[in-house]
Amino acid sequence: MTGRLLLFWDYDTQWGADRSRSGNGPKAWGEDEFVNTERLLPLLAEYQVPSCFAVVAAAARAGDRPYHDPRQIRAIHGAGHEVGSHSLHHDWLPGLSASQLEINLSRSRELLEDCIGAAVGAFVPPYNQPFHYPAALSFSRSERREAGRTHIGFSELCRTLKLTGYRFCRAAYRPFPQRILEAVLRRPCDYPGALKSIAGVACVRLNAGCGFADRSIDMVRRCAREGGYAVLYGHPHSLSVPGPQSFDCLRRTLAIVKELVRNEQLQVVLPRDICAPPVTVAREVFHEHH
């Protein structure tokens, strides 16, 4: 059984840096997103590994770096990679109202489609949230506490994604039994992923952490042996920083992926390869507030 790899790049730009939730306020790595992507594209071509770039849609507007570069987004698409949405301004989705979420998803998709001249069907939630998904025994007290009783959960996100024409969503919820097991064993207990349809949207959960260190390589090798999906991701702006998302770690992982593909043990796929084409949705005029 051939395993499958989905590789994502969360293309946050300065929009994401301004909205950092890691503490100490806004960050200043927005320019690195563009500079490192210029180095990343030929590297992915060298190893023949297509990826899905989840793009903060505001970056597709005309303007200058570190907030905008529609030309680079078109270059990503032109190189054969998939462009997906990462929301409009790298927004924290659990805190949006239902109407705000619908406008955000619709407008972000429109901006990206207008930029690349092709359909956009994949979505990646900023901060990998919402985690709250009771149907899979995944509960997030922090989202409920910060966003209030009307917070957006993963089910609501998928229903709105379907409504606004998306067909794929990368998920990060973690069922409570898995979290208990990980707490007892003091290590991650991830396993090869499978497609799951939630409200008509194809979803695959992250299962290798962030970056390209041993945990990610182990998951890729396991999927090559057992089948299923290895779901990896990184941020272009972190490639130049020592750590699991560095260029050195990425090159090591890409070399292993290329060898497994050559041996027909692994297939690199994109969201558009594994789900139905996006649906054309009638466009409305939305008033944006920045």
C-alpha positions as CSV (number, residue, x, y, z in Angstrom):
1,M,0.0,0.0,0.0
2,T,1.5,3.4,-1.0
3,G,1.5,6.1,1.6
4,R,0.7,9.7,0.8
5,L,2.3,13.0,1.8
6,L,0.5,16.3,2.1
7,L,3.0,19.2,2.5
8,F,1.7,22.6,3.5
9,W,3.3,26.0,3.8
10,D,1.5,28.6,6.0
11,Y,2.3,31.8,4.1
12,D,1.5,34.3,6.8
13,T,3.4,37.4,5.7
14,Q,3.4,40.5,8.0
15,W,-0.4,40.1,8.4
16,G,0.3,37.1,10.5
17,A,3.3,38.6,12.2
18,D,1.1,41.5,13.3
19,R,-1.4,39.1,14.8
20,S,1.1,36.8,16.6
21,R,-0.5,35.0,19.6
22,S,2.9,33.8,20.9
23,G,3.3,36.7,23.3
24,N,5.2,40.0,23.3
25,G,3.0,41.5,20.6
26,P,3.6,41.8,16.9
27,K,6.7,40.3,15.3
28,A,8.9,41.6,12.4
29,W,9.5,38.5,10.2
30,G,7.0,39.4,7.5
31,E,9.8,40.2,4.9
32,D,11.4,36.8,5.6
33,E,8.2,35.1,4.2
34,F,8.9,36.4,0.7
35,V,12.7,36.1,0.7
36,N,12.7,32.5,1.9
37,T,9.9,31.6,-0.5
38,E,12.2,32.7,-3.3
39,R,14.7,30.1,-2.1
40,L,12.1,27.5,-1.3
41,L,10.5,27.3,-4.8
42,P,13.6,26.1,-6.6
43,L,14.3,23.6,-3.8
44,L,10.9,22.1,-4.1
45,A,11.4,21.9,-7.8
46,E,14.7,20.2,-7.4
47,Y,13.2,17.4,-5.2
48,Q,9.9,17.4,-7.2
49,V,7.7,17.9,-4.2
50,P,4.6,19.9,-4.9
51,S,3.1,21.7,-1.9
52,C,0.0,23.6,-0.8
53,F,0.7,27.2,0.1
54,A,-1.9,28.5,2.5
55,V,-1.9,32.2,1.7
56,V,-3.2,35.0,3.8
57,A,-5.4,36.5,1.1
58,A,-4.7,40.2,1.9
59,A,-1.2,39.5,0.6
60,A,-2.7,39.0,-2.9
61,R,-3.7,42.7,-3.1
62,A,-1.6,45.1,-5.0
63,G,1.0,46.7,-2.7
64,D,4.5,46.3,-1.3
65,R,6.2,43.8,1.0
66,P,6.1,42.9,3.8
67,Y,2.3,42.8,3.5
68,H,1.7,42.3,-0.3
69,D,3.3,40.4,-3.2
70,P,0.7,39.2,-5.7
71,R,3.5,38.5,-8.2
72,Q,5.0,35.9,-5.9
73,I,1.7,34.3,-5.2
74,R,1.2,33.9,-9.0
75,A,4.7,32.4,-9.2
76,I,3.8,29.8,-6.6
77,H,0.8,28.9,-8.6
78,G,2.8,28.9,-11.8
79,A,5.3,26.5,-10.4
80,G,2.6,23.9,-10.0
81,H,1.9,24.3,-6.3
82,E,-1.6,24.7,-4.9
83,V,-2.7,28.0,-3.5
84,G,-5.2,27.7,-0.6
85,S,-6.7,30.2,1.8
86,H,-5.3,31.0,5.2
87,S,-8.1,33.5,5.9
88,L,-8.2,37.2,5.0
89,H,-5.8,38.7,7.5
90,H,-4.6,35.7,9.5
91,D,-7.7,35.9,11.7
92,W,-8.4,34.0,14.8
93,L,-11.5,32.1,13.7
94,P,-13.0,31.0,17.0
95,G,-13.6,34.7,17.9
96,L,-15.6,35.5,14.7
97,S,-19.3,35.6,14.5
98,A,-21.1,33.3,12.0
99,S,-21.6,36.2,9.5
100,Q,-18.0,37.5,9.9
101,L,-16.7,34.0,9.2
102,E,-18.8,33.7,6.0
103,I,-17.6,37.0,4.8
104,N,-14.0,36.2,5.6
105,L,-13.9,32.9,3.8
106,S,-15.7,34.2,0.8
107,R,-13.6,37.3,0.4
108,S,-10.3,35.5,1.0
109,R,-11.2,33.0,-1.7
110,E,-12.2,35.7,-4.2
111,L,-9.0,37.6,-3.7
112,L,-6.8,34.6,-4.2
113,E,-8.8,33.4,-7.3
114,D,-8.6,36.9,-8.8
115,C,-4.8,36.9,-8.2
116,I,-3.9,33.5,-9.7
117,G,-6.8,33.1,-12.2
118,A,-7.7,29.6,-10.9
119,A,-10.1,28.1,-8.4
120,V,-9.2,27.9,-4.7
121,G,-10.7,24.9,-2.9
122,A,-8.4,24.4,0.2
123,F,-8.4,26.1,3.5
124,V,-6.0,26.1,6.4
125,P,-7.1,27.7,9.7
126,P,-4.7,30.2,11.2
127,Y,-3.2,29.1,14.5
128,N,-4.6,25.6,13.5
129,Q,-7.7,26.6,15.4
130,P,-10.6,25.9,16.1
131,F,-9.7,22.8,18.1
132,H,-13.2,22.5,19.5
133,Y,-14.9,19.5,17.8
134,P,-17.1,17.6,20.3
135,A,-18.1,15.0,17.7
136,A,-14.5,13.7,17.8
137,L,-14.2,14.2,21.6
138,S,-12.0,17.2,21.1
139,F,-12.7,20.1,23.5
140,S,-11.1,23.5,23.8
141,R,-11.8,25.3,27.1
142,S,-9.4,28.2,26.0
143,E,-11.4,28.9,22.8
144,R,-14.7,28.9,24.8
145,R,-13.1,31.1,27.5
146,E,-11.6,33.7,25.0
147,A,-14.3,33.7,22.4
148,G,-17.4,33.3,24.6
149,R,-20.4,31.1,24.2
150,T,-20.9,31.8,20.5
151,H,-17.3,30.7,19.5
152,I,-16.8,29.0,16.2
153,G,-16.0,25.3,16.5
154,F,-14.6,23.0,13.9
155,S,-18.1,21.8,12.8
156,E,-19.2,25.3,12.2
157,L,-16.1,26.1,10.3
158,C,-16.6,23.2,7.9
159,R,-20.3,24.0,7.3
160,T,-19.3,27.5,6.4
161,L,-16.4,26.3,4.2
162,K,-18.9,24.1,2.3
163,L,-21.3,27.1,2.0
164,T,-18.6,29.3,0.5
165,G,-17.3,26.8,-2.0
166,Y,-14.3,25.1,-0.3
167,R,-13.7,21.4,-0.5
168,F,-10.7,20.7,1.8
169,C,-9.6,21.8,5.3
170,R,-6.5,20.9,7.2
171,A,-7.5,20.0,10.8
172,A,-5.6,20.0,14.1
173,Y,-8.2,18.9,16.7
174,R,-6.9,16.2,19.1
175,P,-9.4,13.7,20.6
176,F,-9.5,13.7,24.4
177,P,-8.5,10.0,24.7
178,Q,-5.4,10.7,22.5
179,R,-4.4,13.6,24.7
180,I,-4.8,11.5,27.8
181,L,-2.6,8.8,26.3
182,E,0.0,11.3,25.4
183,A,0.0,12.8,28.9
184,V,0.5,9.3,30.4
185,L,3.3,8.3,27.9
186,R,4.8,11.8,27.8
187,R,5.2,11.7,24.0
188,P,3.1,12.3,20.9
189,C,0.9,9.4,19.8
190,D,0.1,10.3,16.2
191,Y,-0.7,7.8,13.5
192,P,-1.1,7.8,9.7
193,G,-4.0,10.0,8.7
194,A,-7.2,9.3,6.8
195,L,-9.6,11.5,4.9
196,K,-12.7,12.4,6.9
197,S,-15.7,14.2,5.5
198,I,-17.1,16.8,7.9
199,A,-20.1,18.7,6.7
200,G,-19.2,17.8,3.2
201,V,-15.6,19.0,3.4
202,A,-12.6,16.6,3.1
203,C,-10.4,17.0,6.2
204,V,-7.1,15.5,7.2
205,R,-5.5,16.1,10.6
206,L,-2.0,17.2,11.2
207,N,0.0,14.3,12.5
208,A,3.7,15.3,12.6
209,G,4.0,18.5,14.4
210,C,5.4,21.7,12.9
211,G,8.6,21.4,10.8
212,F,10.8,18.6,9.3
213,A,12.8,17.1,12.2
214,D,12.8,13.4,13.3
215,R,9.1,13.3,14.2
216,S,8.1,14.3,10.7
217,I,10.5,11.9,9.0
218,D,9.3,9.1,11.2
219,M,5.7,9.8,10.1
220,V,6.6,9.9,6.5
221,R,8.5,6.6,6.7
222,R,5.6,5.0,8.7
223,C,3.1,6.1,6.0
224,A,5.3,4.6,3.4
225,R,5.2,1.3,5.2
226,E,1.6,1.2,6.4
227,G,-0.3,3.6,4.0
228,G,-2.3,6.6,5.1
229,Y,-1.4,10.3,5.0
230,A,1.6,12.1,6.5
231,V,0.5,15.7,7.0
232,L,3.5,18.1,7.3
233,Y,3.7,21.8,7.5
234,G,6.1,24.7,8.0
235,H,6.4,28.5,7.6
236,P,8.6,30.0,4.9
237,H,9.7,32.8,7.3
238,S,11.1,30.1,9.7
239,L,13.3,28.4,7.1
240,S,16.2,30.7,7.9
241,V,16.0,30.1,11.6
242,P,17.8,27.2,13.3
243,G,15.4,24.5,14.4
244,P,12.9,21.9,13.0
245,Q,11.7,24.3,10.2
246,S,15.2,25.2,9.0
247,F,16.4,24.7,5.4
248,D,18.8,22.0,6.6
249,C,15.9,19.9,8.2
250,L,13.8,20.5,5.1
251,R,16.5,19.3,2.7
252,R,17.0,16.1,4.7
253,T,13.2,15.4,4.7
254,L,12.9,16.2,0.9
255,A,15.7,13.8,0.1
256,I,14.0,11.0,2.0
257,V,10.7,11.8,0.4
258,K,12.2,11.7,-3.1
259,E,13.8,8.3,-2.4
260,L,10.5,6.9,-1.2
261,V,8.7,8.3,-4.2
262,R,11.3,6.8,-6.5
263,N,10.8,3.4,-4.8
264,E,7.0,3.7,-5.3
265,Q,6.4,3.6,-1.5
266,L,5.1,7.2,-1.2
267,Q,3.0,9.6,-3.3
268,V,3.1,13.3,-2.9
269,V,-0.4,14.7,-3.3
270,L,-2.2,18.1,-3.1
271,P,-5.6,18.8,-1.7
272,R,-7.0,19.2,-5.2
273,D,-5.9,15.7,-6.0
274,I,-8.0,14.1,-3.3
275,C,-11.3,15.9,-3.2
276,A,-13.9,17.2,-5.6
277,P,-13.2,20.4,-7.5
278,P,-14.3,23.7,-5.9
279,V,-17.8,24.9,-6.6
280,T,-18.5,28.3,-8.1
281,V,-20.3,30.4,-5.6
282,A,-22.3,33.5,-6.5
283,R,-20.2,36.5,-5.4
284,E,-21.5,39.3,-3.3
285,V,-20.1,42.7,-2.4
286,F,-18.6,42.7,1.0
287,H,-17.5,45.7,3.0
288,E,-14.2,45.0,4.7
289,H,-13.0,46.6,7.9
290,H,-9.3,46.7,8.4
